[in-house]
Amino acid sequence: MKFKKHRESKKVEKKKGKLLFAEKSSPILYLAGTIKTHQRGFGFVQTKNKKIGEVFIPPSYLMGAVDGDMVEVAVDESKVSPKGFEGRVAKILERKRTTLGGTVVTKTKKGFILFSPLISAPKTIFLHTNQNLKRGDRVLVKIEQWNNQEDSISTSLIKKIGNIDDPSIDIDAAIAEFQLHTEFSRKILQEAECFGESVAKKDEKGRKDLLHLDTITIDPKTSKDFDDALSLTKDTKGHFHLGVHIADVAHYVRPGSLLDQEAALRANSIYLPGKCIPMLPENLSDNLCSLKAGVIRLAVSVLMDFDAKGNLTSYEICRSFIKSRKRFTYEEAFSVLQKEEKSPFLPLLQQMGSLALLLKKKRFERGSVDLALPDVEVVIDAKGEVLGIELHEYDLTHQLVEEFMLKANETIAKHLNQKEKILLYRIHEAPTEEDFLEFASLARSLGFEIADNPSPTELQEFFKKAKETPYFHQLSISFIKSMRLAIYSPQNAGHYGLALEHYCHFTSPIRRYSDLIAERLVFDEEGDVDLEKTALHCSAQERTAFRSENSLLLLKKLRLLQKNLNRTPSYIYTAMVTRIKPFGLFFDVEGYFIDGFIHIAEIGNDYYVFSPSSSTLKGEKTRKKFSIGDKISLKLISLDLITLQAKWKITQEKPQKN
């Protein structure tokens, strides 16, 4: 991407009383990119400039840009903050959004004012309609005018989706809000249906017959699309022969086809609580490409040989056809390993566990940090009502699937690199010392010793100690937040988190377009593809999926808190203080994995003073002190599902168990 470079001599721009880029002769770059905004008001723009990379945009410098807009940002390349390079939106090049999902906040003389988490304050969304709407109505609107100078957006009504009080429409509202593609055209469905319901005999020709292998799948209990299956044998020398079998989506989805165009547009499947929005039509994603038990399926098999110490000695990549013997859920497989359930696959699972631990050890030795956090699932019923929150521990079955997928992905990346193929690497750049500031501050406030820029070995030792404390989860989350986002790129920069030089995504072609491209590259079937453009699009769509999933998860968690408030208004919650600022404290509510905030003026009957050296708040009269890591008791005072805000109060009452 071309960019302009200017030397702005003695030029000072004022914005709300602040000076922006005030230094003389500042080296200002003007770079283009798509902006992604956060509900707290700030944004990020991913640029193609290798030195600058991602640019952080403070709330006051968005200049009217909203999520998805193509913008030109001005960046002072001589200044790097703890968040990396910062900049301001200099120009909005293209508005992406023509529609918007929102919720009615209040009625005005001319219409209604809406709230949308995608539109940051101070922009106001006006809806002009004669329809009789009420507070909490969720709507899809057409953007008529942006009114940049007036910090407002004028809209007209497309349709009313329902009311915030009805949880059954949460998914429909999220689809409208994030502009998710849910329907396939009739022509695309016909293209998917032309392959039939089962594998044709003619398609088995020229493939390796692996029907003799004891092949299994291990997935979450809600899964329908099974991308990967596993097989393993062990010989008399103690050598392992692992098969990672991946759905041969490339056989069905050809470059340039309607299916391919739609998959490229979506870039990934999206998993919302209670609904999957697939990248491919269900005839392929849930049936013909899905490695179901008891049926023949076409696969791309990565057959890897390991010695008794877990070293990869050789590999083969081939097109094959397989038949899974058993579909395990993680819970079922773990039950078998624990010998709580009988299964003829116990020896196979035990061997898989042994190899996985060897691979995990080798990953640890090369510097990879293993956090092993549990998976948090919000359980809902058919009507969208929240039933509760379940934790799924990261047990050996999760580990073995992850280790085998990582090894297959690494092997494919190395293989394609050796073939001198340009591929979509999955890159994760190393954090800088500035990236670690908040994480290191939290760690030290909890009594841990850590360097400003710790080495992988130091981090491993740190988390080994942290696992023995109640702070492990919070420290892990803080560490993850300090990391840069992993993205797709044709330029290889390695993967810091996995401590790998070569890494790509290959093992989930049913739900990720990047993996489908990797499959094609292996067999020289990539066609005419712009990998630079595809990398940016896949990375952007991945963020959209992440945001839509998290937004809906947050709403569902708040609904659960609302139910608790209605049922037991005096309920006492336990929380851990995670951050302290001069204006208040942030915390994480135990059992709900939800962030909260209390302003300094609402803490209690005292005047609290912030100490920057210790990151504490201390009452002048009571001498009561709040520090990071403190456990506090809270009452939920009120909750607004429209703005996704909860009001909390610190109490001295004894907490109740969740």
Secondary structure, 3 states (H helix, E strand, C coil): CCCEEEEECCCCEEECCEEECCCCCEEEEEEEEEEEECCCCCEEEECCCCCCCEEEECHHHCCCCCCCCEEEEEEECCCCECCEEEEEEEEEEECCCCEEEEEEEEECCCCEEEECCCCCCCCEEEEECCCCCCCCEEEEEEEEECCHHHCEEEEEEEEEEEECCCHHHHHHHHHHHCCCCCCCCHHHHHHHHCCCCCCCHHHHCCCEECCCCCEEEEECCCCCCCCEEEEEEECCCCCEEEEEEEECHHHHCCCCCHHHHHHHHHCECEEECCEEECCCCHHHHHHHCCCCECCEEEEEEEEEEECCCCCEEEEEEEEEEEEEEEEEEHHHHHHHHCCCCCCCCHHHHHHHHHHHHHHHHHHHHCCCCCCCCCEEEEEECCCCCEEEEEEECCCHHHHHHHHHHHHHHHHHHHHHHHCCCCCCEEEECCCCCCCCHHHHHHHHHCCCCCCCCCCHHHHHHHHHHHCCCCCHHHHHHHHHHHCCCCEEECCCCCECCCCECCCECCCCCCCEHHHHHHHHHHCCCCCCCCHHHHHHHHHHHHHHHHHHHHHHHHHHHHHHHHHHHHHCCCCEEEEEEEEEECCEEEEEECCCCEEEEEEHHHCCCCCEEEECCCCEEEECCCCCEEECCCEEEEEEEEEECCCCEEEEEEECCCCCCC
